[in-house]
Amino acid sequence: MKARRSEVLSTRYRIAEQTLIVDFGSRMRVLSSAPKRGGLQTARYLLNHQVPAGPVRQNVPSDWEHPARYLRRIAETLGVDQSCVALMTAVPMKRVVTSREMRHGIWVECLATVGVTNAVRAGEPPRYEPGSSMVGTAGTINLILVTNACLAMSALVGAVQVATESKTGVLRDHAVPSWTGRPGATGTGTDAVVVACALRGRGPRHPYAGTHTDLGSMIGLVVADCLTQGLARANQWTADHSI
């Protein structure tokens, strides 16, 4: 799939201290699988923080052994509201990619960091069994979706579904293998997705966000665009750092 040129985003963001800081401008409704304040929340800020690459060893203390506590400290250091939603990844923040779509006054924007060294095909056994020395490696796809629409709960869930379908489609198109070497990776073992939308009364209400809707179509496009850009950057990074 050919990557499309991204437009200037309405969503404000900056990078500081190895952290992507997204400022929604006001509180938004957020549904996510984030390690800090995941689930259904309201928040103004979202963080995507870079941690060192490499395996995380079980029973060996680390700064991010308790992700929510660690990310709270990062928010404090950055002077960001501690009620933010926060993610972590080993992907460098200089590899953040963005994309935007707009139709009929509704826009959808995506910010993403893409790493696939931890790629897995859904249904495969966990990479490391409990009690083994390592429980994970670098490589995460963090997707952050923002829209000026107000989504019903069903639409928020639908947005996550469409984002996941789009992500998996691009991974299949690019023949990204699982860590086992099997073809057909569907994601990584540590992926996270965030969908942020306007609160009730602050944006056009949408009861659905499936692939038969304009909203769902835009979600699919921006995620596919970000994944395509992100994979290209990941491949370039690997080539530049190979020996």
KOLLUM-542128 format. One line per field, with one value per residue: residue number from 1; chain; x, y, z of N, C-alpha, C in turn. Coordinates in pm, whole numbers, plus 32768, in hexadecimal, padded with zeros to 4 digits. Atoms other than C-alpha are relative to their C-alpha. Example, Ala and Ser with C-alpha at 12.3 -4.5 7.8 and 13.67 -1.06 7.14 Angstrom:
<pts>
pos	1  2
unit	A  A
n.x	8059  7FAE
n.y	7F89  7F89
n.z	8000  7FFA
ca.x	84CE  8557
ca.y	7E3E  7F96
ca.z	830C  82CA
c.x	805A  7FB3
c.y	8078  806D
c.z	8000  8049
</pts>
This chain:
<pts>
pos	1  2  3  4  5  6  7  8  9  10  11  12  13  14  15  16  17  18  19  20  21  22  23  24  25  26  27  28  29  30  31  32  33  34  35  36  37  38  39  40  41  42  43  44  45  46  47  48  49  50  51  52  53  54  55  56  57  58  59  60  61  62  63  64  65  66  67  68  69  70  71  72  73  74  75  76  77  78  79  80  81  82  83  84  85  86  87  88  89  90  91  92  93  94  95  96  97  98  99  100  101  102  103  104  105  106  107  108  109  110  111  112  113  114  115  116  117  118  119  120  121  122  123  124  125  126  127  128  129  130  131  132  133  134  135  136  137  138  139  140  141  142  143  144  145  146  147  148  149  150  151  152  153  154  155  156  157  158  159  160  161  162  163  164  165  166  167  168  169  170  171  172  173  174  175  176  177  178  179  180  181  182  183  184  185  186  187  188  189  190  191  192  193  194  195  196  197  198  199  200  201  202  203  204  205  206  207  208  209  210  211  212  213  214  215  216  217  218  219  220  221  222  223  224  225  226  227  228  229  230  231  232  233  234  235  236  237  238  239  240  241  242  243
unit	A  A  A  A  A  A  A  A  A  A  A  A  A  A  A  A  A  A  A  A  A  A  A  A  A  A  A  A  A  A  A  A  A  A  A  A  A  A  A  A  A  A  A  A  A  A  A  A  A  A  A  A  A  A  A  A  A  A  A  A  A  A  A  A  A  A  A  A  A  A  A  A  A  A  A  A  A  A  A  A  A  A  A  A  A  A  A  A  A  A  A  A  A  A  A  A  A  A  A  A  A  A  A  A  A  A  A  A  A  A  A  A  A  A  A  A  A  A  A  A  A  A  A  A  A  A  A  A  A  A  A  A  A  A  A  A  A  A  A  A  A  A  A  A  A  A  A  A  A  A  A  A  A  A  A  A  A  A  A  A  A  A  A  A  A  A  A  A  A  A  A  A  A  A  A  A  A  A  A  A  A  A  A  A  A  A  A  A  A  A  A  A  A  A  A  A  A  A  A  A  A  A  A  A  A  A  A  A  A  A  A  A  A  A  A  A  A  A  A  A  A  A  A  A  A  A  A  A  A  A  A  A  A  A  A  A  A  A  A  A  A  A  A
n.x	8054  7FB2  801C  8035  7FC5  8052  801B  7FE6  8063  8044  7FD6  7F7E  7FA5  7F73  7FAC  7FA3  7FCF  8020  808F  8061  8067  8073  8059  807F  8033  8064  8015  8047  8022  7F92  8005  7F7C  7FC0  7F86  7FDB  8027  8089  8043  8091  804C  7FD6  7FF9  7F78  7FD1  7F7B  7FD7  7F70  7FC7  7F79  7F9E  7FAE  7F8F  801B  7FC5  805A  8021  7FE9  8059  7FC3  7F94  8042  7FE2  804F  8086  803A  808D  800C  8054  7FB5  7F90  8034  802C  7F88  7FDC  805E  7FD7  7F84  8020  8060  8080  806B  7FEB  8073  7FF0  7FF5  7F74  7FCF  7F6F  7FCE  7F70  7FEC  7FD7  8069  7FE4  8044  8091  803D  8086  8055  807E  806B  8072  8074  807C  7FE9  7FCC  7F78  7FC1  7F6F  7FB9  7F71  7FDA  7F76  800A  7F91  8037  7FA6  804D  8077  803E  807E  8064  801A  7F84  7FDF  7FAD  7F73  7FB6  8058  7FE7  7F8D  7F89  7FAF  8029  8091  8024  7F93  8026  8051  808A  804C  805A  8057  804C  8064  8048  8066  8055  8087  8024  8020  8045  7FA8  7FF6  7FAA  7F77  7FD3  7FF3  7F86  7F91  8009  7FD5  7F71  7FB9  800B  7FA8  7F76  7FE2  7FFC  7F7F  7F9A  800B  7FD5  7F6F  7FC9  7FB5  800C  8001  7F7D  7FE4  7FDA  8078  8036  8084  800C  8078  7FE1  7F92  8032  8010  8046  8067  804F  8047  805F  802E  806A  803D  8066  8089  8021  7F8F  7FE3  806D  8007  7FFF  801F  7FB5  7F7F  7FD4  7FC5  8064  8018  7F93  7FA4  7FB0  7FAA  7F90  7FAA  7FB2  7F9C  7F92  7FB0  7FB1  7F98  7F9A  7FB7  7FA8  7F90  7FB5  7FB1  7F90  7F9E  7FC6  7FA3  7F8C  7FB4  7FBA  7F94  7F99  7FBB  7FCE  7F6D
n.y	7F89  7F86  7FA2  7F80  7F91  7FD5  7F72  7FC7  8032  7FA8  802F  7FC8  805F  7FDE  806B  7FD1  806A  8083  8015  7FB9  7FC3  7FD7  7FA7  7FF7  7F79  8009  808D  8050  8088  8054  8091  8032  8071  7FC7  8032  7F9C  7FD0  8040  800C  7F89  7F92  7F7B  7FCD  7F98  8021  8089  800E  807A  7FF1  8062  8045  8041  807A  8079  8054  7FE4  807E  801A  8000  7F9F  7F7D  7F9A  7F88  8011  807E  7FDF  7F98  7F8E  7FAC  7FC5  7F99  7F90  7FB1  7FBA  7F8F  7F9D  7FC2  7FAC  7F9A  801F  802F  808E  804E  801C  808A  800B  807A  800B  804B  7FF2  7FBB  7F74  7FA1  7FC1  8050  7FE8  7FE2  7FC7  7FFE  7FB9  8005  7FAB  8006  7FC4  7FBC  805E  802C  8069  7FF6  8070  7FF6  808B  8032  8087  805E  8085  806C  8054  8026  8080  8020  801B  808E  8046  8003  7F90  800F  8034  803B  7FCE  803A  7FF7  7F8B  7F87  7FFA  7FA8  7FBE  7F83  800D  7FE4  7FA4  7FAC  7FB0  7F99  7FC8  7F8E  7FCC  7F96  8036  803A  808C  8054  806C  8065  7FCB  8006  808A  8016  7FBD  8058  8074  7FD9  7FE3  8081  803F  7FB8  8020  8089  8005  7FCB  8061  806E  7FCE  7FF5  8084  7FFC  8084  800D  801F  808E  8012  801D  7F89  7FD2  7FBD  7FAC  7F8F  8028  802D  7F91  7F92  7FB4  7FA7  7F96  7FB2  7F8B  7FBB  7F90  801E  7FE8  7F73  7FB5  802D  804E  8085  8070  807C  806F  7FDF  8076  7FEC  7FCD  7F73  7FA5  7FFB  807B  7FFB  7FA6  8045  8064  7FBE  7FC2  806A  8040  7FA1  7FFD  807F  8005  7FA8  8033  8074  7FCF  7FC5  806D  8047  7FAA  7FFE  8082  7FFF  7FA1  802F  8088  8009
n.z	8000  8008  7F93  8029  7FB7  7F8F  7FF4  7F7D  7FA2  7FA0  7F7C  7FDB  7FC0  7FFE  7FCB  7F99  7FA5  803C  7FEC  8052  7FAC  8050  7FB5  8047  7FF2  7F96  7FE0  8063  7FD8  8031  7FEB  8026  7FBB  7FC8  7F7B  7F9C  8013  806F  7FF2  8026  7FAB  803D  7FED  805D  8033  8017  800C  8038  7FCC  802E  7F9D  8044  804C  7FC9  7FB3  7F74  7FBA  7F90  7F7A  7FF9  7FF6  8064  7FEB  8038  7FD0  7FED  8066  7FDB  7FA1  8049  805A  7FAC  7FE1  807A  800C  7F9B  8030  8073  7FD9  8042  7FA8  7FE1  802B  808F  802F  8029  803F  8007  8072  8015  807F  7FEC  8021  8081  8066  7FFD  8082  7FF2  8077  7FE8  8064  7FDD  8059  7FCF  7F81  7F9B  801D  7FB1  8007  7FC2  7FE0  7FE4  8001  8038  7FF4  8015  7FD8  7FA2  804D  7FDD  8044  7F99  7FEC  7FE2  7F70  7FD3  8025  7F8E  7F9C  7F78  7FBF  8053  7FE0  8046  8013  806E  8045  8040  8078  7FDC  8054  7FB2  8057  7FBB  805C  7FC8  805B  7FCA  7FF0  7F7E  801E  7F9F  7FD2  8068  8069  7FCE  8010  8090  802E  7FDB  8059  8087  7FF8  7FF8  8084  805D  7FD9  8027  8092  802F  7FDB  8060  8083  7FFF  7FDF  7F82  7FC0  7F6F  7FC6  8017  808B  804E  8043  7FD7  7F7F  7FF8  7FA9  7FA7  7F7F  7FA2  8043  7FB8  8054  7FB8  804F  7FB6  8048  7FBA  7F9B  802C  8012  8035  8087  803D  7FC4  805D  7FBA  803A  803E  8049  8084  805E  7FE3  8024  7F8F  8003  8075  7FE2  7F9F  8049  8054  7FB5  7FC1  806A  8027  7F96  7FFD  8075  7FE3  7F8E  8028  8050  7FA5  7FB2  8058  8016  7F83  7FF6  8062  7FD5  7F88  8013  8004
ca.x	8000  8088  80A8  7FE0  8062  7FE1  7F3E  7F81  7ED0  7DCE  7E48  7F66  8097  8204  8328  83ED  84C4  848F  8317  8208  811D  7FC7  7EF1  7D84  7D4B  7C2E  7BB8  7B46  7AA7  7BB7  7B9E  7CE9  7DBB  7EC2  7F89  7F3E  7DCA  7D5C  7BEE  7AE9  7B65  7B5C  7CAC  7D50  7EAB  7F3A  80A4  8166  82B1  83E8  848D  85DC  85D5  861D  8582  84D2  8547  8459  84AB  85AB  853B  8525  84A2  8379  832D  81E4  818C  8074  814F  8278  81A6  8112  8273  82B9  8180  81F1  834A  82B0  81BA  8091  7F46  7F6F  7E14  7EA1  7E8F  7FEC  8098  81FB  82CD  8438  8403  84C1  83D9  848B  83D2  8276  8198  8051  7F2B  7DE3  7C98  7B6E  7A10  78DC  7976  79E0  7B51  7C18  7D8A  7E82  7FD2  8095  81DF  8223  830E  82E3  8405  8305  8214  8123  8005  7ECA  7E96  8005  8084  8125  828E  830F  8268  823B  837D  8462  8571  84D1  8368  837B  8454  8457  8354  8200  80F8  8057  7F31  7E96  7D55  7CB1  7B6C  7A93  795D  78A8  789D  77A1  783A  77E7  7898  79CD  79E3  79A6  7AC3  7BB1  7B37  7B6D  7CC4  7D2D  7CA9  7D66  7EA8  7E98  7E4D  7F89  805D  7FDA  8011  817C  81AA  821E  8270  822E  8355  8334  8384  8223  8184  8056  80A4  7F68  800D  810E  80F3  80EC  8016  7F37  7E21  7D85  7C4A  7BFC  7ABA  79F5  791F  77A5  772D  7884  787B  7790  7715  775B  76B8  7790  78F7  7902  7997  784D  785B  7924  79B8  7A29  7AB1  7B84  7C03  7C6D  7D22  7DE6  7E50  7EBE  7F7E  802F  8084  8113  81E7  824B  82BB  838F  8436  8469  850C  85EC  8651  86A8  8777  8830  8887  88DF  8A47
ca.y	8000  8155  8246  8386  84DA  853D  8690  877C  86F3  87A4  86D4  8783  86B7  86DC  85FE  8633  854C  8424  8451  84AA  859B  85BB  86DE  86C0  8829  87C6  8686  8578  8424  831C  81A4  80ED  7FC2  80A9  802D  8175  81CC  80D6  8086  819A  82E8  845E  850A  8639  85A6  8466  83F6  82FA  82C5  821A  8118  806C  7F5A  7DF3  7CDA  7D10  7C07  7B6D  7B9A  7CA7  7E00  7F14  8076  8000  7EC1  7F6A  802A  8101  817A  81B4  827B  8349  83B2  840B  84E6  8592  85D3  8669  873E  8691  8650  8502  8499  8473  8330  82A6  819F  811D  808E  8051  80FF  824E  837A  8404  82EE  8376  837A  8433  8435  84F4  84C9  85B5  8592  8669  872B  85F1  85A5  847E  8495  8385  8398  8255  81B2  806E  7F54  7DE8  7D29  7C9E  7C3A  7B1C  7A6E  7A6F  7915  78B8  784F  7963  79A4  795F  787D  78EC  78B5  78DF  79E7  7AD6  7B48  7C37  7CEB  7E39  7E66  7F05  7FA6  80C3  8160  82A8  8310  8463  84E6  861A  853D  84C8  834D  8271  8154  8061  8147  815D  7FE3  7FDC  80D4  7FEC  7ECA  7F84  8002  7E9D  7E17  7F25  7EE7  7D72  7DA8  7E79  7D7D  7C6B  7D43  7D72  7C02  7C52  7B03  7A97  7A70  78F9  7934  78D8  79C4  7A98  7B63  7C17  7D0A  7D00  7C73  7DCD  7E9D  7FB0  807C  81C4  8269  83CB  847D  85B5  85B0  85B5  8703  8767  86B6  8609  84C5  837F  8239  8161  8158  8016  7FE6  8041  81A2  82D3  82E0  8176  81A8  82CE  8205  80ED  81DF  829E  8160  80BD  81F7  8205  8092  80AF  81DB  813A  7FF4  80B3  8174  8037  7F8A  80B6  80C3  7F4F  7F80  80AC  7FF0  7E9F  7E2B
ca.z	8000  7FA0  80C4  80A0  8104  825C  828E  83AF  84E2  85B7  86DF  8793  87F3  884A  88AB  89EC  8AC0  89D3  89F7  88FE  89B0  890C  8983  891E  8987  8A6E  8B0E  8A1F  8A45  8A23  89F7  89FA  8A5A  8AF1  8C20  8CD5  8CF1  8BEC  8BB4  8B95  8C1D  8BE6  8BB8  8B1C  8AF0  8A64  8A84  89B5  8A68  89E1  8AC4  8A7C  8977  89D4  8A9D  8BE8  8CDC  8DD1  8F45  8EF0  8F6A  8E68  8E5B  8D8E  8E51  8EAF  8D71  8E02  8F23  8E3E  8D45  8E5F  8EBE  8D54  8D4E  8E8E  8DFA  8CC1  8D84  8CE0  8D8E  8E42  8DD1  8C70  8BAA  8B69  8A93  8A76  895E  8900  87B1  87A3  87A0  866D  85B4  8607  84D2  849A  83AA  8383  82C9  82BD  822A  8258  8379  843A  8456  84D4  8527  857E  862D  8643  869C  85E5  8648  85E7  8682  8777  865F  86A0  85F4  86C7  875B  877A  88D3  89A3  8944  8AA2  8B9B  8D07  8DC9  8C9F  8C9E  8BA5  8B86  8A61  8965  88B4  87A6  87D1  86F6  87B7  8700  8774  86C3  86FE  8668  8693  8688  87C2  87BA  886A  8932  881A  8723  8803  8809  8692  8660  871A  8644  84FB  8569  85BA  846F  83B2  8473  8434  82C3  8294  8352  826D  8135  819D  81F7  8358  83FE  8561  864D  860A  849B  8434  8336  8386  84BF  8532  8626  873E  889B  8938  884A  88D5  8838  88AA  8822  8898  8838  8894  89CC  89A8  8923  88A1  8753  865B  86F6  8642  86B3  85D1  8552  848A  8332  8286  8318  82AD  8409  83F7  829A  8311  843A  8352  826B  8373  8428  82E1  8283  83D5  83CF  8271  82D2  841B  837F  8285  839F  846A  8341  8302  846F  8468  832C  83BC  84FD  8466  847A
c.x	8058  7FD9  7FD1  803F  7FA0  7FEE  8027  7F8F  7FBF  802C  808D  8056  808D  804C  8064  8027  7FD6  7F6C  7FB0  7F92  7F92  7FA3  7F80  7FC3  7F96  7FE8  7FAC  7FDE  8065  7FE6  8086  8026  8083  8020  7FE1  7F79  7FC3  7F6C  7FBC  801C  7FDE  808B  801B  8083  8012  8097  8022  8095  805C  8050  8073  7FD7  8040  7F9D  7FE8  8008  7FA6  804F  807A  7FC2  802B  7FA6  7F71  7FC3  7F6B  7FE1  7FAF  804A  8072  7FD0  7FC9  8077  802E  7FA7  8025  807C  7FE5  7F9E  7F78  7F9E  800E  7F89  8005  7FF9  808E  8024  8098  8026  8098  801E  8028  7F93  801A  7FBE  7F67  7FCF  7F72  7FB3  7F7A  7FA0  7F8D  7F92  7F8A  8010  8032  808D  802B  8097  8040  8090  802A  8098  7FF8  8083  7FC9  805F  7FBD  7F82  7FCF  7F82  7F9B  7FE1  807D  8016  8052  8092  8052  7F9E  801E  8075  807E  8046  7FD0  7F6A  7FD9  807B  7FCC  7FAD  7F6E  7FC2  7F9E  7FB4  7FAF  7FA4  7FB4  7F9A  7FAF  7F6F  7FEC  7FCF  7FB3  805F  8011  805D  8092  8039  8013  807E  807B  8004  8037  8096  8051  7FFC  8060  8093  8027  8009  8085  8071  7FFF  8032  8098  8045  8057  7FF0  7FF3  808E  8026  8034  7F89  7FCE  7F7D  7FF6  7F86  8016  807D  7FC4  7FE4  7FB9  7F9D  7FB7  7FB3  7FA1  7FCC  7F99  7FC6  7F9C  7F76  7FE4  806F  8029  7F8B  8000  7FF7  7FE6  8053  8085  8038  8030  7F9C  7FDF  8076  8068  805C  805F  807A  8060  8059  806E  8074  8057  8058  8073  8070  804F  8062  807A  8059  8056  8078  806C  8045  8067  807E  8059  8051  8078  8072  8051  8033  8098  802A
c.y	807D  805F  8084  806E  802D  8097  802F  7FD6  8070  7FDD  8033  7F95  8036  7F89  803D  7F89  7F75  7FDD  8052  8032  8034  8051  8010  808D  800E  7F6C  7FBC  7F78  7FA3  7F6E  7FC9  7F82  802D  7FC5  8063  803C  7FCB  7FEF  807F  806F  8084  8037  806F  7FD8  7F6A  7FFE  7F7B  8009  7F90  7FC7  7FBC  7F81  7F89  7FB4  8034  7F7C  7FF3  7FF9  805A  808B  805E  8077  7FF0  7F78  8011  8075  807A  805F  8048  8074  8077  8059  804F  807B  806F  804D  8063  8070  7FEF  7FCD  7F69  7FA8  7FE4  7F6A  7FF1  7F75  7FFB  7FA7  800F  8048  8092  8061  804C  7FB1  800B  8022  8030  7FF7  8040  7FEA  8059  7FF1  8043  803F  7FA7  7FD7  7F91  800D  7F8B  8028  7F74  7FF1  7F6C  7FB3  7F74  7F8F  7F9F  7FCB  7F74  7FEE  7FD9  7F6A  7FB0  7FFD  807A  7FE6  7FC5  7FCE  803C  7FB8  8002  8085  8080  7FFB  805F  803C  8081  7FE4  800E  805B  804A  805A  8061  8042  806F  802F  806D  7FD5  7FCE  7F72  7FBF  7F90  7F95  802F  8001  7F73  7FDF  803F  7FAC  7F88  8022  801D  7F7F  7FB8  8041  7FE2  7F75  7FF3  8030  7F9F  7F89  802B  8005  7F7F  8003  7F79  800A  7FE6  7F6E  7FE7  7FDE  807F  802C  8039  805C  807C  7FDD  7FDC  806F  8078  8046  805A  8061  8043  8071  804B  8071  7FCF  8021  8096  8053  7FD4  7FB1  7F72  7F94  7F7E  7F89  8031  7F89  8021  802E  8093  8055  8005  7F85  7FFC  8058  7FC1  7F9A  803E  8039  7F97  7FBC  805A  8002  7F7E  7FF5  8058  7FC6  7F88  802A  803B  7F94  7FB4  8052  8005  7F7F  7FFD  805A  7FCC  7F6F  8002  7FB2
c.z	8000  8070  7FC7  8053  806E  7FFF  808D  805E  8050  808E  801E  8043  7FFA  803A  8062  8057  7FD0  800F  7F9D  805C  7FA6  8059  7FB0  8006  806B  8019  7F94  803D  7FBF  8023  7FD2  804B  803F  8089  8070  7FD9  7F7F  801C  7FD0  8064  7FBD  801F  7F9C  7FBE  7FEB  7FED  7FBD  801D  7FCF  8075  7FB6  7FB8  8044  8055  808D  804B  807B  8082  800A  8002  7F90  801B  7FCF  8023  8019  7FA3  802A  805F  7FB9  7FA8  804E  8023  7F86  7FEE  8061  7FD1  7F90  8022  7FBF  8068  8016  7FDC  7F69  7FE6  7FCA  7FCE  800C  7F8A  7FFD  7F7C  801A  7FD3  7F7E  7F8E  800A  7F74  8017  7F7D  8024  7F8A  802F  7F97  8045  808B  8071  7FD9  8060  7FEC  804A  8018  802A  800A  7FDC  8011  7FF8  8024  8061  7FBB  8025  7FAD  806B  8006  801D  8097  8025  7FE0  8070  8069  8089  8040  7FAC  8017  7FBF  7FE6  7F91  7FBE  7FC2  7F84  8020  7F98  8059  7FA2  8054  7F9A  8047  7F98  8044  800B  808F  7FE5  8072  802A  7F94  7F8F  802C  7FF1  7F6C  7FC7  801F  7FA1  7F75  7FFF  8000  7F7B  7F9D  801C  7FCE  7F68  7FC8  8022  7FA0  7F75  7FF5  802C  807D  8046  8097  8031  7FED  7F73  7FA7  7FBD  8042  808B  7FFD  8057  804D  8087  8063  7FC1  805D  7F9D  8058  7F9E  8058  7FAC  8055  8067  7FC9  7FFA  7FC5  7F74  7FCA  8035  7F94  804E  7FCF  7FC6  7FB4  7F74  7F97  801A  7FD1  806F  8001  7F8B  801A  8064  7FB9  7FAD  804F  8046  7F98  7FD4  8068  8006  7F8C  8014  806E  7FDE  7FAC  8059  8054  7FAD  7FE8  807B  800F  7FA0  802C  8076  7FF4  7FF2  7F83
</pts>
